Amino acid sequence: MPVKKSSLIIGRQPLLEALETGRPIDKILFQKNISGEAIAEIRQHAREKNIPIQLVPQEKLHGMTRANHQGVIAFAALVQYMDLQQVIDHVVSKGEVPLFVMLDGVTDVRNIGAIARSALCCGAQALIIPDKGVGALNEEAMKSSAGALEHIHVCRVNSLLKAVDTLHLNGIQVFTSEMRADKKVFDLTFNDPCCVIMGDEGKGVQPYLAKAADAFFTIPMATKFDSFNVSVATGIILYEAMKQRLHSS
């Protein structure tokens, strides 16, 4: 998908100004071996805001714009990323029971958009994504979400494992699917604060992250044909959560 010119921030000073004003940034591209005072400031902002930085050849930057990029191009984000703890506090202060979705290695932006749409429809309040290894929340993701990505909290973190720790510290249980699990999705209790980790369709949730989960479950299928698409599976899980919460209210 071609990059819209309006989504690019080109040059050192324009990027610094965008960072200082709090404009959300998806990713920063640096020309290899770049240096300078402004670059150091940009790196500092990126660390504080969990913005991924990628080192690329000069030719790549030349291919993206004819403007004087000074070795720096950034992608402006279409969503405002939120701090996980602040979102938890906000949800709880509203008297709501947290229902979050964490994405591990989901790279197809259409799946991410569809997951956001299902999440919002089923009452989930937040998506938790890593700063690397996940599809960009670009125009295609926004379109696939039917605008849901503008209305659900999106938390970008530099470590999913640390995010799980934060969830646990706040009394939020973490569930993930496992093909060999004894429990079915409808055996879980979704009435309590919880977060569901959804992984890449091929590799699933990374082992180190799965070990941190509180419970494993599987989604029953009528046939042995492959498995559900990740966005469909997420929709099934979240619908079960919504059904339980509606029945208990």
C-alpha positions as CSV (number, residue, x, y, z in Angstrom):
1,M,0.0,0.0,0.0
2,P,1.6,3.3,-1.0
3,V,2.5,5.7,1.8
4,K,0.4,8.9,1.8
5,K,2.5,12.0,1.8
6,S,0.5,13.4,4.7
7,S,1.5,10.5,6.8
8,L,5.2,11.2,6.5
9,I,7.2,13.6,8.7
10,I,10.3,14.5,6.8
11,G,13.5,16.0,8.4
12,R,15.0,16.4,11.8
13,Q,13.3,19.6,13.1
14,P,9.8,18.8,11.8
15,L,10.1,15.4,13.6
16,L,11.4,17.0,16.8
17,E,8.5,19.5,16.8
18,A,6.0,16.7,16.2
19,L,7.5,14.7,19.1
20,E,7.5,17.7,21.5
21,T,3.9,18.5,20.7
22,G,2.8,14.9,21.4
23,R,1.9,14.0,17.9
24,P,1.6,10.1,17.8
25,I,4.3,8.4,15.7
26,D,4.3,4.9,14.4
27,K,7.9,4.4,13.4
28,I,11.1,6.4,12.7
29,L,13.5,5.6,9.9
30,F,17.1,6.7,10.4
31,Q,19.7,6.6,7.7
32,K,22.5,4.3,8.8
33,N,25.4,5.8,10.7
34,I,23.4,9.0,11.3
35,S,24.5,11.3,14.2
36,G,24.0,14.8,15.6
37,E,22.4,16.6,18.5
38,A,18.9,16.5,17.0
39,I,19.2,12.8,16.4
40,A,20.1,12.2,20.0
41,E,17.0,14.2,21.1
42,I,14.8,12.2,18.7
43,R,16.2,8.9,20.1
44,Q,15.5,10.1,23.6
45,H,11.9,10.9,22.7
46,A,11.5,7.6,21.0
47,R,12.7,5.7,24.1
48,E,10.3,7.6,26.3
49,K,7.3,7.0,24.0
50,N,8.2,3.4,22.9
51,I,8.5,4.4,19.2
52,P,10.4,1.9,17.2
53,I,13.5,3.1,15.2
54,Q,14.7,1.4,12.1
55,L,18.1,2.0,10.4
56,V,17.9,2.0,6.7
57,P,20.1,2.7,3.7
58,Q,20.1,6.3,2.3
59,E,18.5,4.9,-0.9
60,K,15.4,3.9,0.9
61,L,14.8,7.4,2.2
62,H,15.5,8.9,-1.2
63,G,12.9,6.5,-2.7
64,M,10.3,7.7,-0.2
65,T,10.6,11.5,-0.8
66,R,12.3,14.0,-3.0
67,A,12.5,16.5,-0.2
68,N,15.6,17.1,1.9
69,H,15.0,14.4,4.6
70,Q,18.3,15.0,6.4
71,G,18.5,11.2,7.0
72,V,15.2,11.1,9.0
73,I,11.7,10.1,8.0
74,A,8.9,9.2,10.4
75,F,5.4,7.7,9.9
76,A,2.7,9.7,11.7
77,A,0.3,7.4,13.6
78,L,-3.4,7.5,12.9
79,V,-4.2,6.6,16.5
80,Q,-3.2,8.0,19.8
81,Y,-1.2,5.5,21.8
82,M,-2.0,5.3,25.5
83,D,-0.1,4.2,28.6
84,L,-1.3,0.8,29.8
85,Q,-1.5,1.7,33.5
86,Q,-3.4,4.9,32.7
87,V,-5.9,2.9,30.7
88,I,-6.4,0.4,33.5
89,D,-7.0,3.2,36.0
90,H,-9.4,4.9,33.6
91,V,-11.4,1.8,32.9
92,V,-11.6,0.9,36.6
93,S,-12.5,4.5,37.6
94,K,-15.5,4.3,35.2
95,G,-16.7,1.3,37.2
96,E,-16.0,-1.1,34.3
97,V,-14.4,-4.5,34.5
98,P,-11.3,-4.7,32.3
99,L,-11.5,-6.8,29.2
100,F,-8.4,-6.4,27.1
101,V,-6.8,-8.0,24.0
102,M,-3.0,-8.4,23.6
103,L,-1.6,-9.1,20.2
104,D,1.6,-11.1,19.8
105,G,3.1,-11.3,16.3
106,V,-0.1,-10.5,14.4
107,T,1.2,-8.8,11.3
108,D,-1.8,-8.7,8.9
109,V,-3.2,-5.2,9.3
110,R,-6.6,-6.4,8.1
111,N,-6.7,-8.9,11.0
112,I,-5.7,-6.2,13.4
113,G,-8.5,-4.0,12.1
114,A,-11.1,-6.8,12.3
115,I,-9.9,-7.6,15.9
116,A,-10.4,-4.0,17.0
117,R,-13.9,-4.0,15.5
118,S,-14.9,-7.2,17.3
119,A,-13.3,-5.9,20.5
120,L,-15.2,-2.7,20.5
121,C,-18.5,-4.5,19.6
122,C,-18.0,-7.0,22.5
123,G,-17.2,-4.4,25.1
124,A,-13.4,-4.8,25.3
125,Q,-11.8,-1.5,26.3
126,A,-8.2,-1.8,25.0
127,L,-5.8,-3.4,22.6
128,I,-2.2,-4.0,23.8
129,I,0.4,-4.2,21.1
130,P,4.3,-4.4,21.1
131,D,6.4,-1.7,19.5
132,K,7.9,-4.2,17.2
133,G,6.6,-7.3,15.4
134,V,3.1,-6.2,14.8
135,G,1.3,-4.8,11.7
136,A,1.2,-1.0,11.5
137,L,-2.0,0.7,12.3
138,N,-2.2,2.3,8.9
139,E,-5.0,3.4,6.6
140,E,-5.8,-0.3,5.7
141,A,-6.0,-1.3,9.4
142,M,-8.3,1.7,10.0
143,K,-10.6,0.8,7.1
144,S,-10.7,-2.9,8.3
145,S,-11.7,-1.8,11.8
146,A,-14.6,0.3,10.4
147,G,-13.3,3.2,12.6
148,A,-13.1,1.1,15.7
149,L,-9.4,1.9,16.1
150,E,-10.3,5.5,16.7
151,H,-12.6,4.5,19.6
152,I,-10.8,1.8,21.5
153,H,-7.7,2.4,23.7
154,V,-4.5,1.2,22.0
155,C,-1.6,0.7,24.3
156,R,1.9,0.2,22.7
157,V,4.5,-1.3,25.0
158,N,8.2,-2.2,24.6
159,S,7.7,-5.5,26.3
160,L,4.6,-7.7,26.3
161,L,6.0,-9.7,29.3
162,K,6.2,-6.5,31.3
163,A,2.7,-5.6,30.2
164,V,1.5,-9.0,31.6
165,D,3.3,-8.1,34.9
166,T,1.4,-4.8,34.9
167,L,-1.9,-6.6,34.3
168,H,-1.2,-9.0,37.1
169,L,-0.3,-6.3,39.5
170,N,-3.7,-4.8,38.8
171,G,-5.5,-8.0,39.4
172,I,-6.2,-8.7,35.7
173,Q,-5.9,-12.4,34.7
174,V,-4.3,-13.4,31.4
175,F,-5.7,-16.1,29.2
176,T,-4.3,-17.6,26.0
177,S,-5.3,-20.3,23.5
178,E,-3.5,-23.6,23.3
179,M,-4.4,-26.5,21.0
180,R,-3.8,-29.1,23.7
181,A,-5.6,-27.3,26.5
182,D,-8.1,-29.1,28.6
183,K,-10.4,-26.2,29.1
184,K,-12.8,-24.9,26.4
185,V,-13.3,-21.2,25.9
186,F,-16.7,-21.4,27.5
187,D,-15.2,-23.0,30.6
188,L,-13.3,-19.8,31.5
189,T,-14.8,-17.1,33.7
190,F,-14.7,-13.8,31.9
191,N,-16.7,-11.9,34.5
192,D,-13.5,-11.0,36.3
193,P,-10.9,-8.5,35.0
194,C,-9.0,-10.3,32.2
195,C,-6.9,-10.0,29.1
196,V,-6.8,-12.5,26.1
197,I,-3.4,-12.9,24.3
198,M,-3.8,-13.7,20.6
199,G,-0.8,-14.9,18.7
200,D,0.4,-15.3,15.1
201,E,-1.6,-17.9,13.2
202,G,1.4,-19.9,12.3
203,K,3.5,-19.8,15.5
204,G,0.9,-18.9,18.1
205,V,1.8,-17.1,21.3
206,Q,5.5,-17.0,22.0
207,P,6.4,-19.7,24.7
208,Y,7.9,-17.2,27.2
209,L,4.7,-15.2,27.0
210,A,2.4,-18.2,27.2
211,K,4.2,-19.3,30.4
212,A,3.1,-16.1,32.1
213,A,-0.6,-16.8,31.3
214,D,-3.0,-17.8,34.1
215,A,-5.1,-20.2,32.1
216,F,-5.1,-21.9,28.7
217,F,-8.1,-22.8,26.6
218,T,-9.1,-24.1,23.2
219,I,-12.0,-23.2,20.8
220,P,-13.9,-26.4,19.9
221,M,-14.4,-27.0,16.1
222,A,-16.8,-29.3,14.4
223,T,-14.1,-30.6,12.0
224,K,-10.4,-31.1,12.1
225,F,-9.8,-28.6,9.3
226,D,-6.9,-26.3,10.2
227,S,-8.0,-23.6,12.6
228,F,-9.9,-20.4,12.9
229,N,-8.4,-17.2,11.4
230,V,-7.0,-15.1,14.3
231,S,-9.5,-12.3,13.9
232,V,-12.4,-14.8,13.8
233,A,-11.0,-16.6,16.8
234,T,-10.8,-13.3,18.7
235,G,-14.4,-12.5,17.9
236,I,-15.5,-15.9,19.2
237,I,-13.6,-15.5,22.4
238,L,-14.8,-11.9,23.0
239,Y,-18.4,-12.8,22.2
240,E,-18.2,-15.5,24.9
241,A,-16.9,-12.9,27.3
242,M,-19.7,-10.5,26.4
243,K,-22.3,-13.2,26.8
244,Q,-21.1,-14.2,30.3
245,R,-21.0,-10.5,31.4
246,L,-24.5,-9.8,30.0
247,H,-25.9,-12.8,31.8
248,S,-24.3,-11.9,35.1
249,S,-25.4,-8.2,35.1
